[in-house]
Structure formats: C-alpha cells, structure tokens
Amino acid sequence: MNYFSMNEVQIGTEVKIKNSDLKGRVVEVFHFPTTFKVEFEDGKFEVFKTHEVELLKNEIKEEDE
C-alpha cells in the first residue's frame, strides 16, 4: 500500500463534503495548512480543510518509474 498525501490532490478531483450531500470539484489547492477551494454545480465556491472532504475521483497522474 502506498502512502497518499492530500497535498498531491490534483485540480479537477471530485470531492464530497463530509456531513453533507454536497459534491464538487477542486479548483485550487492551498498549502500550510492544506485546504481545497471547491466549486459546486451551482457555480458557488467554498474552502474546506482536508478532514472535511472525501475524495471521490482523484485525478492523480501516475509518473513513469
């Protein structure tokens, strides 16, 4: 099992907001502390901490070894 850092989440990753039914896409990643700016279908934006989101579809690009 590989370790996955939330700092590696790519723009465009689909996320679900924990404790709600809201789903959106990451449009920006901030560091120290890591937070995500998420855009929802209605065009609104909100910023969430790593423990407030669940990754649904991660757009991580695998590097060739």
CORGI-V246275 format. One record per backbone hydrogen bond with DSSP energy under -0.5 kcal/mol. CO is the residue of the C=O (numbers start at 0). NH is the residue of the N-H. E is the energy in kcal/mol with one decimal. If there is no record, write none. Layout:
co->(CO	CO)
nh->(NH	NH)
e->(E	E)
//
This chain:
co->(2	4	5	9	12	13	13	14	15	15	16	21	22	23	24	25	27	29	33	34	35	35	36	36	37	38	39	43	45	47	48	49	51	53	56	59)
nh->(4	7	8	12	25	55	56	23	17	53	19	16	40	14	38	11	36	34	49	29	37	47	26	27	45	24	42	39	37	35	51	52	17	15	13	61)
e->(-0.5	-2.2	-1.1	-1.7	-2.4	-2.9	-1.4	-2.4	-0.6	-2.5	-1.1	-2.6	-0.6	-2.7	-2.8	-3.0	-2.9	-1.8	-1.0	-2.8	-0.6	-2.5	-3.2	-1.2	-1.8	-2.2	-2.3	-2.7	-3.3	-2.9	-1.7	-1.1	-2.4	-2.5	-1.9	-0.6)
//
